[in-house]
């Protein structure tokens, strides 16, 4: 009889990032737990937010935040399993909220709702300076560096105004960046961040970049941010496990995911003349004494959103004027107003207007910010189609959005790539379910591992990538069920010494 699965659930109460201190192991309180990592659907570029829910005993009110000194929200949680003598981490996330059941005679339990770190990226604004000729990995690293993601370790690190963590010379180290593993990416984007205006959610910015690379961005079991390029899964040619009629269940379809007309949407870019107006004030604005901050979004000559390679600090009398009256007919007050270029991003600038006088003045209409614009052209569509497939199976269109792409040639390569792997109908296993000893043996498998699935009733046999894993543990740990979301593993594309080009394989891009 195989060894049972054992579980360890720990909360990093002291914020040192190691989960190993006495009292951090809460396994004895856990009644049930579940968690999920990975994509929401096959071929997605960015994973769905990862999550865990942990149900704990709460008779002693240790998990009732208003009755305990423990500060639960914001604490990191780690879920581990030991199977066949091997301890593995399966989920790392941050407590978002706690739901204790009220009442003296109820179940007296509490639910800890834990979110993966990517949830925090939904709440942060992404703004970057111009990033010409950069790859997805470098751009996403810059977004993550600027994002306010709760670090794994706060103990001994500096926090402004926090007693015990703001003493000069004692805890003046800044928190470390959140861990990540980012592949560089295959595509070089001429420009990218000029689509983000005066800020977009960091996760939305990452999505644009991952979709344009045709790579994958997700959070792994250790809570790291991971980016894989579009060749990553093509290089995984060996299956790590085989499942042949020994799964608890699977969902199978034939013909799902067919695409025989692929359109790729891109945005061509161009560079305008140096000294062009990037932003213009349309209406006079009253400036009382003091400093006033304005985010100026860049526009081209046709008033459409634009980016900028370079921005010139505004000069008094040339780029702006101030007056005692809004129509400019009063006393000139330009001398008492300073315009400072505080921050420049690829699509906007933060200006600070300082009125050093004792009375209010008017910043006149026509104030401007000049520089070298990146002009965003009209969206273009590149198409690849397979007429024979359309004739046999009808039209099955697919739209691919690649907002960071500006090259028609590369967009055409994307279209041909997607068409090659989706134009013919085939059998597909959408999900696979495991339980009991099957689940124990499967704990070593994780996101983007390659597996082989064989099923006698359908006659299906193919390789797949695990693109999401969901676990449910209950009955006091006696039952562990696993559901994998699967995506077909491509074997069509040519590699050295593996298949005949244009006969059994096609070029990737």
Buried (B, 14 or more C-beta within 10 A) or exposed (E): EEEEBEBBBBBBBBBBBEBEEEEBBBBEBBBBBBBBBBBEEBBBBBBBBBBBBBBBBBEEEBBBBEEBEEEBEEBBBBBBBBBEEEEEBBBBBBBBEBEBEEEEEEEBBBBBBBBBBBBBBEEBBBBBEBBBEBBBBBBBBBBBEBBEBBBBBBBEBBEEEEEEBEEEEEBEEEBEEBBBEBBBBBBBBBBBBBBBBBBBBBBBBBBBBBBBBBBBBBBBBBBBBBBBBBBBBBEBEEBEBEBEEEBBEBEBEEEEBBBBBBBBBBBBBEBBEEEBBBBBBEEBBEBEEEEBEBBBBBBBEEEEBBBBBEBBBBEBEEBBBBBBEBEBEEEBBBEBBBBBBEBBBBBBBBBBBBBEBEEEBBBBBBBBBBBBBBBBEEEBEBEBBBEEBBEEBEEBEBEBBBBBBBBEEBBBBBBBBBBBBBBBBBBBBBBBBBBEBBBBBBBEBBBBBBBBBBBEEEEBEBBBBBBBBBBBBBEEBEBBBBBBBBBBBBBBBBEEEEBEEEEEBBEBB
